[in-house]
């Protein structure tokens, strides 16, 4: 039985208390995933911290925006977005335990007003009515999507980018619809797969220079083997 604890992290001077799983090697995490036991959401992954470090240095990307986080896990990126000035954030995952932990942790971290935690299945995006309603009704001028280290098996590529396309397409013109995605190759899903799948959905995946995000909490909390393989992309419709 997995054990969880409330752990404290400091990201760019922002302090967060997050429910995480007690230490477990990556091999054990991936073995559980192969058995369809989803516990990876309760770990602060390199991908989330990569996105967070970029946002700390580019607050204008998120200020006044409506944000949806896909595969949010701990939800720390969304919480940071709210503290940096996002008008509203929607934290989504398809794991009931992650949903409960994010609901609790948002309250612990004072992220309540303008924050919604909802279940979202990429294989059935149309089933996420509450997510779509919050996304469409958001008062923020720009629409932003964020995700970190969520493509850990090949069968997720198509539904993930299909979901991204559906979120961004109504706002492709005018309000500034864009995504930040950090990918760390796992289980044979390499960077070329991510770029190719994005392009197949009419999206561009432009790599962001490492000097803009590979620093701070990412280097403090994550193993070098992950940070060295990570890449951060800006995803948008092909112009």
PyMOL commands that set and color helices and strands:
alter all, ss='L'
color gray80, all
select helices_A, chain A and resi 26-34+40-42+46-57+59-61+76-84+96-108+122-127+129-137+156-169+191-200+210-212+217-221+224-227
alter helices_A, ss='H'
color red, helices_A
select strands_A, chain A and resi 4-11+14-21+66-69+88-93+115-119+143-148+177-183+203-208+231-237
alter strands_A, ss='S'
color yellow, strands_A
deselect
rebuild
show_as cartoon
